[in-house]
Amino acid sequence: MCFLHRQRKMPSSLGGARVVLLTAGLIVGLAGWRGSPSCCAATDRAPNVVILLADDLGWGAVSYHADWAETPNIDALAAEGVELDRFYVAPMCSPTRAGLLTGRYPIRFGLARAVIPPYRNFGLPVAERTLADALQAAGYQRLGVFGKWHLGHHQAKWHPLARGFTQFEGHYNGAIDYFTLVRDGQRDWHVGVEPSDKEGYATDLIATAAADFIREAAAGEAPYFCYVPFNAPHSPFQAPPADVARYAKDGDATAEATLKAMIWRMDSGIGQILEAIDQTGEADNTQVWFLSDNGGVRRFKANNRPLHGSKLTTFEGGIRVPACVRWPARWQGGSRLTNTVGYIDVVPTVLASAGLDPAAGAPAGRALDGVSLTALLDGTNPDFPERDWYSYHGQSGPNNETIAIKTEDWKLVVEGPDVRRGFLKQRHTCFLYRMPADLLERHNLAEQHPGIVGELFEKLVAHRALQPEDGVPPYRSGSRGFQPWKNWRIPGTQPGALPRRPE
């Protein structure tokens, strides 16, 4: 199976000024562009919204960045839209998903420290408003999620259908078998709340379900929201034999060949989804985002090259990911944005694009951390100031954490015990880099600038203090003796009964 969408290729950069860069042809074309500062002036209704999320796809794993893997459909999307050259996420799966759907740093509601493993009775708190909640309240009628949920599966209140979505197909846990769809001895594939006996390669099932949803939803009068969190190319490393053979050298099917095949298969699925959007005739007014949830795993060096670090670190290779967005009716394509933006900005940008005030309707005391990028993306206000940007990972527990702050001029990474204990010279390791001059993090200037380290360290202490005591525990705690329930049916859910969000 190979779905190849229109492809154009443009070079990428690791540096550059914080402006939108346009090719000469597009600059000329701006004179005839019919865009307008009002959010939906060029269209009859708010945009359809599609978010494509890869899992563990590193900086070097898209072929518009490097020639290691093949991603022609992602390349085409980036070329037709706006390439987000400095797009930041959390260092791991569940936190990025939580921040992506809420517009808030997940540390605020206890979902920054670790992912949600199979045995964990924890989920995205119901007090948090999701993007699906907000869009449904604004009149979006079809809101689907297809793929890896990873935001809670022990209680019905954490199910996607209780979080604003109207349709779900996929798996609750991470790291399912791609062919058997099994995790910990039980099949983890569901349509709505019901376990499903569908068979197939997980990536294909996700892409087909999303494409079908788009074709059906586009027939309605209201706009739709389609969230597609792929599990690829996360482990286990499995791909159809024909795809693996495409990358095997001299018939040797190495793990790297399999990973490349997984990326190719996911890209083909993205092509299938983009083709479905084209078939609806609504491509111009469909806002399509693509991003990865974190950097690639350390095992495959080329996955993140030339960035320093990998998944589960707060170095650039763990948190700076390939990303782009396309909305032809409103945002001029063929450009590259080099401002610092990221996952918490998606919610306010989508809401503003739909003509909504991003802050309106947010639960009391739960203001957004992200900001709308609409004025930056449509060119009405290119003067977009740099913000302090925070990253945190503590999956192993409070004695082994990594936390970082990126400012306009500097980035400080601190590894060691919980920084709220104060600076421990014998236990904390500090890395200080100039930004944006040293985006590859080659020159640690911590010893030369102790005053800067001290100033930024205090900001990290304040950010770390946001985590509530009842946040998600370290990864391994509570795993002993856990037995999954049959087919991962959420306890208490009844056949045909939809979970509802608690009032």
C-alpha distance (Angstrom), angle and dihedral (degrees) to the residues before:
residue distance angle dihedral
M1 . . .
C2 3.79 . .
F3 3.78 125.2 .
L4 3.77 110.7 -172.0
H5 3.78 115.4 -168.8
R6 3.79 123.6 -164.3
Q7 3.77 108.3 -63.1
R8 3.75 132.9 -156.3
K9 3.77 122.5 161.9
M10 3.77 130.5 -144.7
P11 3.79 130.8 175.2
S12 3.79 122.3 -102.0
S13 3.77 130.6 -145.8
L14 3.78 137.3 -151.7
G15 3.77 94.0 -148.9
G16 3.78 141.9 24.1
A17 3.76 138.0 119.1
R18 3.78 121.3 -52.9
V19 3.78 95.1 -101.1
V20 3.78 139.0 100.7
L21 3.80 107.6 -91.9
L22 3.81 116.2 -150.6
T23 3.76 130.3 -171.3
A24 3.79 116.0 -116.0
G25 3.79 92.0 -107.2
L26 3.76 92.6 53.7
I27 3.79 92.4 48.0
V28 3.79 88.4 57.2
G29 3.80 89.6 46.4
L30 3.79 93.0 55.9
A31 3.79 90.2 77.9
G32 3.77 90.5 66.8
W33 3.80 97.5 39.0
R34 3.78 113.3 120.2
G35 3.81 96.1 -152.6
S36 3.78 119.7 132.5
P37 3.82 134.8 -164.9
S38 3.79 90.8 -115.5
C39 3.77 107.8 93.7
C40 3.76 101.5 -120.0
A41 3.81 104.1 17.0
A42 3.79 93.7 124.3
T43 3.79 94.2 49.5
D44 3.80 140.2 51.7
R45 3.79 94.2 -126.9
A46 3.77 144.5 12.3
P47 3.81 114.1 -70.1
N48 3.74 127.5 -89.3
V49 3.79 107.3 -116.9
V50 3.80 126.4 -143.9
I51 3.81 121.9 178.8
L52 3.81 117.1 -167.7
L53 3.80 112.9 -165.3
A54 3.80 123.0 -171.6
D55 3.82 121.2 -159.4
D56 3.83 118.2 -128.8
L57 3.80 94.5 -14.6
G58 3.80 107.4 156.2
W59 3.78 131.0 -148.1
G60 3.79 93.4 -98.1
A61 3.81 95.2 46.2
V62 3.81 95.9 83.9
S63 3.77 115.8 77.0
Y64 3.80 93.8 -135.8
H65 3.82 84.8 68.1
A66 3.81 101.1 36.7
D67 3.79 142.7 -7.5
W68 3.81 95.6 -116.0
A69 3.83 99.3 97.2
E70 3.81 134.1 19.5
T71 3.81 119.5 -115.0
P72 3.82 108.1 153.5
N73 3.81 95.1 158.1
I74 3.79 94.6 48.7
D75 3.80 87.7 46.2
A76 3.81 90.4 53.5
L77 3.80 91.8 49.5
A78 3.82 91.0 51.1
A79 3.81 92.0 46.9
E80 3.82 93.6 48.2
G81 3.80 93.2 44.4
V82 3.79 138.1 31.2
E83 3.78 116.4 -60.0
L84 3.82 109.2 -139.1
D85 3.78 99.4 -147.4
R86 3.82 97.7 -178.9
F87 3.77 103.4 37.3
Y88 3.82 115.5 153.1
V89 3.80 131.8 -160.0
A90 3.80 137.3 167.8
P91 3.84 117.8 -74.8
M92 3.83 93.4 -109.3
C93 3.80 146.6 30.1
S94 3.81 114.2 -90.1
P95 3.83 96.7 38.7
T96 3.80 92.0 53.9
R97 3.80 91.5 48.0
A98 3.80 90.3 49.4
G99 3.80 94.0 49.6
L100 3.80 92.4 42.4
L101 3.81 92.5 56.2
T102 3.82 97.6 40.3
G103 3.82 106.1 33.6
R104 3.81 88.6 -131.2
Y105 3.77 133.9 108.0
P106 3.82 103.4 -97.8
I107 3.79 90.7 -136.6
R108 3.81 87.3 75.1
F109 3.81 92.3 67.2
G110 3.78 101.1 31.2
L111 3.78 100.7 -96.6
A112 3.81 101.4 108.8
R113 3.79 103.0 79.2
A114 3.80 101.3 65.8
V115 3.77 146.4 -10.9
I116 3.80 122.6 -95.2
P117 3.83 107.0 -101.4
P118 3.83 123.5 -163.4
Y119 3.81 94.8 -91.2
R120 3.81 96.9 47.6
N121 3.81 118.6 111.5
F122 3.77 94.1 -157.0
G123 3.79 136.4 101.4
L124 3.76 146.9 166.0
P125 3.83 101.5 -56.5
V126 3.79 112.8 -105.7
A127 3.80 90.3 -132.1
E128 3.79 88.6 70.4
R129 3.81 117.6 91.4
T130 3.79 113.9 -132.6
L131 3.77 127.0 -150.3
A132 3.80 87.7 -111.3
D133 3.82 90.4 54.5
A134 3.79 91.7 52.2
L135 3.80 95.7 45.2
Q136 3.79 92.9 46.7
A137 3.80 89.8 52.9
A138 3.82 88.0 50.8
G139 3.80 93.7 55.7
Y140 3.80 104.9 -87.9
Q141 3.80 103.6 142.2
R142 3.80 104.5 -176.1
L143 3.79 114.6 53.6
G144 3.78 115.6 165.5
V145 3.79 135.4 178.9
F146 3.80 120.6 -165.0
G147 3.79 123.4 -177.0
K148 3.78 136.7 13.3
W149 3.82 113.8 10.3
H150 3.84 101.8 -179.4
L151 3.82 94.4 168.3
G152 3.79 100.9 103.8
H153 3.80 134.6 -43.4
H154 3.81 108.4 175.5
Q155 3.79 95.6 84.0
A156 3.80 132.5 38.4
K157 3.81 92.0 -126.1
W158 3.82 88.9 70.6
H159 3.80 95.6 50.6
P160 3.84 115.5 115.6
L161 3.81 90.5 -116.8
A162 3.81 88.1 59.7
R163 3.82 91.8 50.0
G164 3.79 100.7 62.7
F165 3.80 100.4 -78.1
T166 3.80 121.4 122.0
Q167 3.80 97.9 -163.3
F168 3.81 134.3 34.1
E169 3.76 136.0 178.3
G170 3.76 123.4 166.5
H171 3.79 143.6 53.9
Y172 3.77 133.7 -46.1
N173 3.81 99.0 -148.9
G174 3.75 132.9 57.3
A175 3.81 124.3 -118.9
I176 3.79 99.0 33.4
D177 3.79 118.7 166.2
Y178 3.81 105.9 -91.9
F179 3.79 93.9 -140.6
T180 3.83 106.1 32.6
L181 3.84 93.8 31.7
V182 3.80 88.2 -138.1
R183 3.79 129.1 145.2
D184 3.81 120.3 -176.7
G185 3.79 93.1 -11.6
Q186 3.81 97.7 -50.3
R187 3.80 130.8 92.6
D188 3.78 111.0 -108.4
W189 3.78 105.5 -164.1
H190 3.78 122.9 116.0
V191 3.78 142.1 175.7
G192 3.77 106.4 -156.8
V193 3.80 105.4 -36.4
E194 3.79 94.1 -32.6
P195 3.80 124.3 98.4
S196 3.78 108.0 -117.5
D197 3.79 129.1 -144.6
K198 3.81 93.1 -152.0
E199 3.77 114.1 139.8
G200 3.77 130.4 -151.7
Y201 3.77 144.5 83.8
A202 3.82 107.9 -45.9
T203 3.80 96.0 -128.2
D204 3.81 91.0 52.6
L205 3.80 93.0 47.9
I206 3.79 91.0 51.7
A207 3.79 94.7 48.6
T208 3.81 93.9 45.9
A209 3.81 93.2 48.4
A210 3.81 91.4 49.3
A211 3.81 93.3 46.7
D212 3.81 91.7 48.9
F213 3.80 90.8 49.2
I214 3.82 92.0 51.0
R215 3.80 93.2 51.6
E216 3.80 91.5 48.2
A217 3.80 96.5 42.4
A218 3.80 93.6 48.3
A219 3.79 89.5 62.5
G220 3.80 90.1 68.1
E221 3.78 126.9 84.9
A222 3.81 95.7 -121.6
P223 3.81 124.6 70.9
Y224 3.80 119.2 -103.6
F225 3.81 138.0 -139.3
C226 3.80 120.2 -143.2
Y227 3.82 119.3 -175.4
V228 3.81 114.2 -170.1
P229 3.82 113.1 -173.6
F230 3.81 103.6 180.0
N231 3.80 118.5 -158.3
A232 3.81 89.8 -145.5
P233 2.93 134.7 139.4
H234 3.84 91.0 13.3
S235 3.79 117.5 112.9
P236 2.99 142.7 -59.1
F237 3.78 86.9 80.1
Q238 3.80 103.0 -134.0
A239 3.78 132.4 142.1
P240 3.82 137.8 160.6
P241 3.82 109.6 -78.1
A242 3.80 93.6 -120.1
D243 3.80 90.4 56.4
V244 3.79 92.5 46.6
A245 3.81 89.9 51.0
R246 3.81 87.8 57.3
Y247 3.82 89.0 67.9
A248 3.80 103.1 27.6
K249 3.79 112.7 113.7
D250 3.77 113.3 -136.6
G251 3.79 88.6 -14.3
D252 3.81 92.9 -56.8
A253 3.81 106.4 137.0
T254 3.80 99.5 -157.1
A255 3.80 125.2 -179.7
E256 3.80 88.2 -105.6
A257 3.79 90.9 54.2
T258 3.80 88.8 51.4
L259 3.80 91.8 49.9
K260 3.79 91.0 51.6
A261 3.79 89.0 49.5
M262 3.81 90.4 52.2
I263 3.79 90.4 51.7
W264 3.81 91.0 48.1
R265 3.80 90.8 50.4
M266 3.80 92.5 49.4
D267 3.79 90.6 48.2
S268 3.80 88.9 51.4
G269 3.81 88.6 52.4
I270 3.79 89.6 51.2
G271 3.79 87.7 52.1
Q272 3.80 88.7 53.5
I273 3.82 90.5 52.4
L274 3.80 93.1 46.8
E275 3.79 89.7 49.4
A276 3.81 89.8 52.6
I277 3.81 89.2 52.9
D278 3.81 90.0 51.3
Q279 3.80 91.2 49.0
T280 3.80 91.5 57.3
G281 3.79 91.4 59.6
E282 3.80 89.2 -128.5
A283 3.80 100.6 99.7
D284 3.81 92.8 115.9
N285 3.79 92.0 58.4
T286 3.79 97.2 39.2
Q287 3.78 115.8 99.5
V288 3.81 108.3 -148.1
W289 3.80 121.7 -168.6
F290 3.79 125.3 -170.5
L291 3.80 125.8 -171.8
S292 3.78 143.2 137.2
D293 3.79 122.3 -115.6
N294 3.82 93.2 -130.0
G295 3.77 141.1 -26.1
G296 3.77 124.6 -64.5
V297 3.78 125.1 -81.7
R298 3.80 117.3 -87.0
R299 3.81 93.7 -117.8
F300 3.82 93.3 76.9
K301 3.80 107.7 53.2
A302 3.80 95.8 -171.3
N303 3.80 90.5 56.7
N304 3.82 90.9 76.4
R305 3.80 102.8 21.2
P306 3.01 129.0 166.3
L307 3.80 91.6 17.8
H308 3.80 120.8 89.9
G309 3.80 117.9 -116.2
S310 3.79 132.9 9.0
K311 3.78 144.1 -130.0
L312 3.84 113.8 -29.6
T313 3.81 92.1 29.8
T314 3.80 129.5 94.2
F315 3.79 92.1 -136.7
E316 3.80 115.9 111.0
G317 3.81 93.0 -93.7
G318 3.80 90.1 60.7
I319 3.79 100.4 45.0
R320 3.83 109.8 21.5
V321 3.78 109.1 80.2
P322 3.80 141.3 172.8
A323 3.80 109.5 -88.1
C324 3.78 141.5 158.3
V325 3.79 141.6 164.6
R326 3.81 131.9 -149.1
W327 3.81 128.2 -163.3
P328 3.82 108.4 152.4
A329 3.79 95.3 -175.0
R330 3.76 92.2 60.3
W331 3.81 115.4 11.3
Q332 3.78 124.0 56.9
G333 3.79 110.7 -121.3
G334 3.77 131.6 -143.3
S335 3.80 93.2 59.0
R336 3.77 138.3 117.9
L337 3.78 124.6 -140.9
T338 3.80 116.9 -154.8
N339 3.80 99.5 -177.9
T340 3.78 118.8 115.1
V341 3.82 105.5 -98.5
G342 3.77 133.5 146.6
Y343 3.75 156.1 158.9
I344 3.80 97.5 -45.4
D345 3.82 89.4 57.4
V346 3.81 95.5 62.2
V347 3.83 96.8 78.1
P348 3.83 96.5 50.7
T349 3.81 91.3 42.6
V350 3.81 93.6 51.3
L351 3.80 92.6 45.5
A352 3.80 92.7 49.0
S353 3.81 89.1 47.4
A354 3.79 88.4 56.6
G355 3.79 90.8 53.6
L356 3.81 94.8 -101.9
D357 3.77 131.8 130.8
P358 3.84 101.9 -116.3
A359 3.79 91.7 -146.2
A360 3.79 95.3 49.0
G361 3.77 113.4 98.7
A362 3.79 95.1 14.9
P363 3.81 112.0 138.5
A364 3.78 114.5 -97.4
G365 3.77 112.4 -85.8
R366 3.80 92.7 13.0
A367 3.78 103.9 98.3
L368 3.78 119.1 171.5
D369 3.80 119.6 -98.9
G370 3.79 92.7 -161.3
V371 3.77 124.8 75.5
S372 3.79 133.2 -143.5
L373 3.79 113.7 -94.9
T374 3.81 94.4 -166.4
A375 3.81 96.6 107.1
L376 3.79 89.5 48.2
L377 3.79 94.2 46.8
D378 3.79 96.0 46.2
G379 3.80 92.8 44.5
T380 3.82 97.0 -120.3
N381 3.81 92.4 118.4
P382 3.80 114.4 18.0
D383 3.82 91.0 165.8
F384 3.79 95.4 97.2
P385 3.83 112.9 162.7
E386 3.78 122.3 -138.5
R387 3.80 115.4 -108.4
D388 3.77 132.5 -154.1
W389 3.81 102.8 -94.8
Y390 3.81 121.7 -158.8
S391 3.79 132.3 -156.2
Y392 3.80 127.9 -179.2
H393 3.80 139.6 177.3
G394 3.81 127.1 175.1
Q395 3.78 105.5 155.1
S396 3.80 94.7 139.1
G397 3.80 93.5 52.0
P398 3.82 138.6 -93.7
N399 3.81 94.5 -54.6
N400 3.78 93.3 61.7
E401 3.79 113.6 39.4
T402 3.78 136.7 139.1
I403 3.77 122.6 -151.4
A404 3.79 131.8 171.9
I405 3.77 142.9 -174.7
K406 3.79 124.3 -160.1
T407 3.81 118.2 -163.0
E408 3.78 131.4 175.8
D409 3.81 91.4 -85.7
W410 3.81 107.4 19.6
K411 3.77 146.9 32.0
L412 3.80 122.2 -154.2
V413 3.81 121.7 -167.0
V414 3.80 118.8 -171.9
E415 3.80 122.4 -169.6
G416 3.80 124.4 -170.4
P417 3.82 137.7 49.7
D418 3.80 124.9 0.6
V419 3.82 104.7 -61.5
R420 3.81 90.8 -136.9
R421 3.81 86.2 79.3
G422 3.79 88.4 67.1
F423 3.78 129.2 -112.4
L424 3.80 111.0 -39.3
K425 3.79 107.4 -164.6
Q426 3.79 94.9 -160.7
R427 3.80 95.2 45.5
H428 3.80 108.4 31.7
T429 3.80 122.1 77.3
C430 3.79 116.5 -160.8
F431 3.80 129.7 -160.4
L432 3.80 119.9 -171.0
Y433 3.80 120.7 -172.1
R434 3.79 132.5 178.6
M435 3.79 112.9 -117.0
P436 2.95 133.1 -112.8
A437 3.81 92.1 -3.9
D438 3.80 93.6 65.9
L439 3.79 105.0 37.2
L440 3.81 88.5 146.9
E441 3.84 89.3 60.0
R442 3.78 96.1 -132.5
H443 3.80 100.0 141.9
N444 3.80 120.0 57.1
L445 3.82 106.6 -158.8
A446 3.80 98.2 175.4
E447 3.81 95.5 115.8
Q448 3.80 92.6 47.9
H449 3.81 94.2 52.1
P450 3.83 110.2 36.7
G451 3.80 91.4 155.3
I452 3.81 92.4 58.5
V453 3.80 90.0 46.3
G454 3.79 90.9 52.7
E455 3.79 94.0 47.9
L456 3.81 93.9 49.3
F457 3.81 92.3 41.8
E458 3.80 89.7 61.7
K459 3.79 90.0 53.5
L460 3.81 89.3 52.0
V461 3.81 90.2 52.1
A462 3.80 89.9 54.5
H463 3.81 92.2 48.4
R464 3.81 93.1 47.3
A465 3.80 89.2 51.6
L466 3.82 89.5 64.8
Q467 3.80 91.8 75.5
P468 3.82 111.2 101.8
E469 3.78 119.2 -130.5
D470 3.80 91.5 -119.0
G471 3.81 93.7 55.8
V472 3.79 123.0 130.2
P473 3.83 108.7 -60.5
P474 3.81 125.0 -121.7
Y475 3.78 112.8 -69.5
R476 3.83 102.4 -101.1
S477 3.79 99.4 41.2
G478 3.80 116.4 109.2
S479 3.78 97.5 13.8
R480 3.81 99.1 115.0
G481 3.78 114.6 108.3
F482 3.78 96.7 1.6
Q483 3.81 115.3 152.0
P484 3.80 118.8 -171.2
W485 3.76 118.3 -130.2
K486 3.79 120.3 -115.2
N487 3.80 113.6 -68.7
W488 3.81 88.5 -11.9
R489 3.80 91.2 -84.6
I490 3.79 106.7 172.7
P491 3.82 108.7 -110.1
G492 3.79 112.6 -105.2
T493 3.79 97.0 20.4
Q494 3.75 115.2 125.8
P495 3.81 125.7 -146.7
G496 3.78 109.0 -87.7
A497 3.82 93.7 3.7
L498 3.79 115.3 121.5
P499 3.80 118.4 -140.9
R500 3.74 115.0 -118.8
R501 3.77 129.4 -150.5
P502 3.84 111.4 -108.6
E503 3.80 113.7 -108.5
